[in-house]
Amino acid sequence: MEVTSGAAIRKKLGGLLGAMPRHRRSAGALKDAVHHFVKVTRSYGPGLFACYDVAGLPRTNNDLEQLFGAHRYHERRASGRKGGSPGTVLRGSVRVVAALATRTGEVTASDLAGADRDQWKRARAELEVRRQRRVERRRFRRNPEEYLKALENKLILSSLPA
């Protein structure tokens, strides 16, 4: 199989999408469909064919689903749970990426040292916000009256002068 860059494939697709409107009349009853296809395909253009530019990125949705399925399988095996881990729901955006990165090879301290610390802090803050919302939902489900009373007290305290 010939290895081609994403830019080269996008260029070929761009040529095809450029030619399709010129020959739209010969499509007969499908000429409106050709217009729609070209419009939609161009809107997806920047994200298409990234799999050729990023090593190890799955090429199809089936490959991607297989990766997620394998992660769920290993997560269940490691935790002993029958179902998925609640941690995957809460922190899945980083856990799945970390699991995939460690499967491709050994991660060294020098790999981690090159990480963008500000981006890491933003990711941690976003995960903490999600965790906090989940905690609040659980508190509300367990004791709605107490939760609403505490919320009301916070509101009253915030409106009082210092």
PAVO-947914 format. One record per residue: residue number from 1; residue in one letter; chain; x, y, z of N, C-alpha, C, CB in turn. Coordinates in steps of 0.2 Angstrom, whole numbers. Glycine has a CB too. Layout:
SITE pos code unit  n.c1  n.c2  n.c3 ca.c1 ca.c2 ca.c3  c.c1  c.c2  c.c3 cb.c1 cb.c2 cb.c3
SITE NUM    A    A     X     Y     Z     X     Y     Z     X     Y     Z     X     Y     Z
...
//
This chain:
SITE pos code unit  n.c1  n.c2  n.c3 ca.c1 ca.c2 ca.c3  c.c1  c.c2  c.c3 cb.c1 cb.c2 cb.c3
SITE   1    M    A     4    -6     0     0     0     0     4     6     0    -5     0     6
SITE   2    E    A     3    11    -4     7    17    -5     5    22     1     5    20   -12
SITE   3    V    A    10    24     4     9    29     9     9    36     6    15    28    15
SITE   4    T    A     4    40     8     3    46     5     1    51    11    -3    47     0
SITE   5    S    A     3    57    10     2    62    15    -5    65    15     7    68    15
SITE   6    G    A    -8    67    20   -15    70    20   -16    75    16   -17    72    28
SITE   7    A    A   -11    80    15   -11    86    11   -12    83     4    -5    90    12
SITE   8    A    A    -8    78     2    -9    76    -5   -16    73    -7    -3    71    -7
SITE   9    I    A   -18    70    -2   -25    67    -3   -30    72    -3   -27    61     2
SITE  10    R    A   -29    77     1   -34    83     1   -34    87    -5   -33    88     7
SITE  11    K    A   -28    87    -8   -27    91   -14   -31    87   -20   -19    92   -16
SITE  12    K    A   -30    80   -20   -34    76   -25   -41    77   -24   -31    69   -25
SITE  13    L    A   -43    77   -18   -50    78   -17   -53    84   -19   -52    76    -9
SITE  14    G    A   -49    90   -18   -50    96   -20   -51    97   -27   -45   101   -17
SITE  15    G    A   -47    93   -31   -48    93   -38   -54    90   -40   -42    90   -41
SITE  16    L    A   -56    85   -37   -62    81   -39   -68    85   -37   -62    74   -35
SITE  17    L    A   -68    89   -31   -74    93   -29   -74    99   -33   -73    95   -22
SITE  18    G    A   -69   101   -36   -69   107   -41   -72   105   -48   -62   110   -42
SITE  19    A    A   -71    99   -50   -73    97   -56   -81    95   -56   -69    91   -59
SITE  20    M    A   -83    92   -50   -90    90   -50   -95    95   -51   -91    87   -43
SITE  21    P    A   -95   102   -49  -100   107   -51  -100   108   -58   -98   113   -47
SITE  22    R    A   -94   108   -61   -93   109   -68   -97   104   -73   -86   110   -71
SITE  23    H    A   -98    98   -70  -101    93   -74  -108    91   -71   -96    86   -74
SITE  24    R    A  -110    95   -66  -116    94   -63  -122    92   -67  -118    99   -58
SITE  25    R    A  -123    96   -73  -128    95   -77  -129    88   -80  -128   100   -83
SITE  26    S    A  -123    85   -81  -124    78   -84  -126    73   -79  -117    76   -86
SITE  27    A    A  -127    75   -72  -129    71   -67  -137    70   -67  -127    73   -60
SITE  28    G    A  -140    74   -72  -147    73   -72  -151    75   -66  -149    66   -75
SITE  29    A    A  -155    70   -64  -159    71   -58  -155    72   -51  -164    66   -57
SITE  30    L    A  -149    70   -52  -145    70   -46  -141    77   -45  -140    64   -46
SITE  31    K    A  -142    81   -49  -138    87   -49  -138    91   -43  -140    92   -55
SITE  32    D    A  -144    91   -40  -145    94   -33  -141    90   -28  -152    95   -31
SITE  33    A    A  -141    84   -28  -137    80   -24  -129    81   -24  -138    72   -25
SITE  34    V    A  -127    82   -31  -120    83   -32  -118    90   -28  -118    84   -40
SITE  35    H    A  -122    95   -29  -121   101   -26  -121   101   -18  -127   107   -27
SITE  36    H    A  -125    97   -15  -125    96    -8  -119    92    -6  -132    92    -6
SITE  37    F    A  -117    87   -10  -111    83    -8  -105    87    -8  -111    77   -13
SITE  38    V    A  -104    91   -13   -98    95   -13   -98   100    -7   -98    99   -20
SITE  39    K    A  -104   103    -6  -104   108     0  -102   105     6  -111   111     0
SITE  40    V    A  -105    99     8  -104    96    14   -97    93    14  -109    90    15
SITE  41    T    A   -95    90     9   -88    87     9   -83    93    10   -86    84     2
SITE  42    R    A   -84    99     7   -79   104     8   -79   107    15   -81   110     4
SITE  43    S    A   -85   106    19   -85   109    26   -81   104    30   -93   109    28
SITE  44    Y    A   -81    98    28   -77    93    32   -70    93    30   -80    86    32
SITE  45    G    A   -68    96    25   -61    96    22   -55    96    27   -60   101    18
SITE  46    P    A   -55   101    32   -49   102    36   -48    96    40   -50   108    40
SITE  47    G    A   -53    92    42   -52    87    47   -52    80    43   -58    86    51
SITE  48    L    A   -53    80    37   -52    74    33   -45    72    32   -56    74    26
SITE  49    F    A   -44    65    32   -37    62    31   -32    64    36   -35    64    24
SITE  50    A    A   -34    66    42   -29    67    47   -25    60    49   -32    70    53
SITE  51    C    A   -28    55    47   -25    48    49   -19    47    45   -30    43    48
SITE  52    Y    A   -18    51    39   -12    50    36    -6    54    38   -13    52    28
SITE  53    D    A    -8    59    42    -3    64    45    -1    62    52    -6    71    45
SITE  54    V    A    -5    58    56    -4    56    63    -3    49    63    -9    59    68
SITE  55    A    A     3    47    65     5    40    65     1    36    71    13    39    67
SITE  56    G    A    -2    31    69    -6    27    74   -13    29    75    -3    27    80
SITE  57    L    A   -15    34    71   -22    36    71   -26    32    67   -23    44    69
SITE  58    P    A   -32    29    70   -36    24    66   -39    27    60   -42    22    71
SITE  59    R    A   -39    23    55   -41    26    48   -49    26    47   -38    22    43
SITE  60    T    A   -52    22    51   -59    21    50   -63    21    57   -61    15    46
SITE  61    N    A   -69    23    57   -73    23    63   -73    16    66   -80    25    61
SITE  62    N    A   -73    10    62   -73     4    65   -66     3    69   -73    -2    59
SITE  63    D    A   -61     5    66   -54     5    69   -54     8    76   -48     7    65
SITE  64    L    A   -58    14    76   -58    18    82   -63    15    87   -61    25    80
SITE  65    E    A   -68    12    85   -73     9    89   -69     3    92   -79     6    86
SITE  66    Q    A   -65    -1    88   -61    -6    91   -56    -4    97   -57   -10    85
SITE  67    L    A   -53     2    96   -49     4   101   -53     6   107   -45    11    98
SITE  68    F    A   -58     9   107   -62    10   113   -65     4   116   -68    15   111
SITE  69    G    A   -67    -1   112   -69    -7   115   -64   -11   118   -72   -12   109
SITE  70    A    A   -58   -11   116   -52   -14   119   -50   -10   126   -46   -14   114
SITE  71    H    A   -51    -4   126   -50     0   132   -55    -2   137   -50     8   131
SITE  72    R    A   -61    -2   135   -67    -4   140   -65   -11   142   -74    -4   136
SITE  73    Y    A   -63   -16   138   -62   -23   140   -56   -23   145   -60   -27   134
SITE  74    H    A   -51   -19   144   -45   -19   149   -47   -16   155   -39   -16   146
SITE  75    E    A   -51   -11   155   -53    -7   161   -57   -12   165   -57    -1   159
SITE  76    R    A   -62   -16   162   -66   -20   166   -62   -26   169   -72   -23   161
SITE  77    R    A   -57   -28   165   -53   -34   168   -48   -31   174   -48   -36   162
SITE  78    A    A   -46   -25   173   -42   -22   178   -46   -21   185   -38   -16   176
SITE  79    S    A   -52   -18   184   -56   -16   190   -60   -22   193   -60   -11   188
SITE  80    G    A   -61   -27   189   -66   -33   191   -73   -31   190   -64   -34   198
SITE  81    R    A   -75   -25   187   -82   -23   186   -85   -27   180   -82   -16   185
SITE  82    K    A   -91   -28   180   -95   -31   175   -96   -25   169  -102   -34   177
SITE  83    G    A   -98   -19   172   -99   -14   167   -93    -9   167  -105   -10   169
SITE  84    G    A   -94    -4   163   -89     1   163   -87     5   169   -91     6   157
SITE  85    S    A   -81     8   170   -79    11   176   -82    18   176   -72    12   176
SITE  86    P    A   -85    21   181   -87    28   182   -81    33   180   -90    29   189
SITE  87    G    A   -75    31   182   -70    35   181   -69    36   173   -63    32   183
SITE  88    T    A   -70    31   169   -70    32   162   -75    38   159   -71    26   158
SITE  89    V    A   -81    38   162   -85    43   160   -83    50   163   -92    42   164
SITE  90    L    A   -80    50   169   -78    57   171   -71    59   168   -77    56   179
SITE  91    R    A   -67    54   167   -60    56   165   -58    53   159   -55    55   170
SITE  92    G    A   -63    50   155   -61    47   149   -57    50   144   -68    44   146
SITE  93    S    A   -58    57   143   -55    61   138   -47    60   139   -57    68   138
SITE  94    V    A   -45    59   145   -38    59   146   -36    51   148   -36    63   152
SITE  95    R    A   -40    47   151   -38    40   152   -37    36   146   -43    37   157
SITE  96    V    A   -42    37   141   -41    33   135   -35    35   131   -47    34   131
SITE  97    V    A   -33    42   131   -27    44   127   -21    41   131   -27    52   127
SITE  98    A    A   -21    42   138   -15    39   141   -14    32   140   -16    41   149
SITE  99    A    A   -20    28   140   -19    21   139   -17    19   133   -26    17   140
SITE 100    L    A   -19    23   127   -17    21   121    -9    23   120   -21    25   116
SITE 101    A    A    -7    29   123     0    31   123     4    25   126     1    37   126
SITE 102    T    A     2    23   132     7    18   135     7    11   131     4    17   142
SITE 103    R    A     2    10   127     2     3   123     6     4   117    -5     2   121
SITE 104    T    A     8    10   115    12    10   109    19    10   111    11    17   106
SITE 105    G    A    21    11   117    28    10   119    29    13   126    33    14   114
SITE 106    E    A    35    13   128    36    15   135    36    23   135    43    12   138
SITE 107    V    A    33    25   140    33    33   141    39    34   146    26    35   143
SITE 108    T    A    43    39   144    49    40   149    48    47   152    55    41   145
SITE 109    A    A    52    49   157    51    55   160    53    61   155    56    55   166
SITE 110    S    A    57    60   151    58    65   146    52    67   141    65    63   142
SITE 111    D    A    48    61   140    42    62   136    37    67   140    39    56   135
SITE 112    L    A    37    66   146    32    70   151    35    77   152    31    66   157
SITE 113    A    A    42    77   152    44    84   153    43    89   148    52    83   154
SITE 114    G    A    42    86   142    41    91   136    33    93   135    43    87   130
SITE 115    A    A    29    91   140    22    92   140    21   100   141    18    88   145
SITE 116    D    A    16   102   138    14   109   140    10   110   146     9   112   134
SITE 117    R    A    13   113   151    11   113   158     4   117   158    16   116   163
SITE 118    D    A     4   123   155    -3   127   155    -9   123   152    -2   133   151
SITE 119    Q    A    -7   119   146   -13   115   144   -15   109   149   -10   112   137
SITE 120    W    A   -10   106   152   -11   101   157   -15   104   163    -5    98   160
SITE 121    K    A   -14   110   165   -18   114   170   -25   115   168   -14   120   172
SITE 122    R    A   -26   117   162   -32   118   159   -36   112   159   -32   121   152
SITE 123    A    A   -33   106   157   -37   100   156   -39    97   163   -32    94   153
SITE 124    R    A   -34    98   168   -36    96   175   -41   101   178   -29    97   180
SITE 125    A    A   -42   107   176   -47   111   179   -54   109   176   -45   119   177
SITE 126    E    A   -54   108   169   -60   106   166   -62    99   169   -59   105   158
SITE 127    L    A   -58    94   170   -60    88   173   -62    89   180   -54    83   174
SITE 128    E    A   -59    94   184   -62    95   191   -69    98   191   -57   100   194
SITE 129    V    A   -70   103   186   -77   106   185   -82   100   184   -77   111   179
SITE 130    R    A   -80    95   179   -85    90   178   -86    85   184   -82    86   172
SITE 131    R    A   -80    84   188   -81    80   194   -86    83   199   -74    79   197
SITE 132    Q    A   -85    90   200   -89    94   205   -96    94   203   -86   101   205
SITE 133    R    A   -98    94   196  -105    94   194  -108    87   196  -105    96   187
SITE 134    R    A  -104    82   195  -106    75   196  -107    74   204  -101    70   194
SITE 135    V    A  -103    77   208  -104    77   215  -110    80   217   -97    80   219
SITE 136    E    A  -111    86   214  -117    90   216  -124    86   214  -117    97   213
SITE 137    R    A  -123    83   208  -129    79   206  -131    73   211  -128    76   199
SITE 138    R    A  -125    70   213  -126    64   218  -129    67   224  -119    61   219
SITE 139    R    A  -126    73   227  -129    75   233  -136    77   233  -125    81   235
SITE 140    F    A  -138    80   227  -145    82   226  -149    75   226  -146    86   220
SITE 141    R    A  -147    70   222  -151    64   222  -152    61   229  -148    59   217
SITE 142    R    A  -147    61   233  -147    58   240  -151    62   245  -140    57   242
SITE 143    N    A  -151    68   245  -155    72   249  -156    79   246  -151    73   256
SITE 144    P    A  -161    79   242  -163    86   239  -164    91   243  -169    85   234
SITE 145    E    A  -168    90   249  -170    96   254  -163    99   257  -174    93   259
SITE 146    E    A  -159    95   259  -153    97   262  -148   101   257  -148    92   265
SITE 147    Y    A  -148    98   251  -144   101   245  -147   108   244  -144    97   239
SITE 148    L    A  -154   109   243  -157   115   241  -156   120   247  -164   114   239
SITE 149    K    A  -156   118   253  -155   122   259  -148   125   259  -157   118   265
SITE 150    A    A  -143   121   258  -136   123   257  -135   128   252  -132   117   256
SITE 151    L    A  -139   127   246  -138   131   240  -141   138   242  -141   128   234
SITE 152    E    A  -147   138   245  -151   144   247  -146   148   252  -157   142   250
SITE 153    N    A  -143   145   257  -139   148   262  -133   151   258  -136   143   267
SITE 154    K    A  -130   148   253  -124   151   249  -127   157   246  -122   146   244
SITE 155    L    A  -133   157   243  -136   163   239  -137   169   244  -142   161   236
SITE 156    I    A  -139   167   250  -141   173   255  -134   176   257  -144   170   261
SITE 157    L    A  -129   171   259  -122   174   261  -119   178   256  -118   168   263
SITE 158    S    A  -120   176   249  -117   180   244  -120   187   243  -117   176   237
SITE 159    S    A  -126   188   245  -130   194   244  -129   199   250  -137   193   242
SITE 160    L    A  -126   196   255  -126   200   261  -119   205   260  -125   196   268
SITE 161    P    A  -119   211   263  -113   215   263  -108   212   267  -115   223   265
SITE 162    A    A  -102   213   265   -96   211   268   -95   214   275   -90   211   264
//
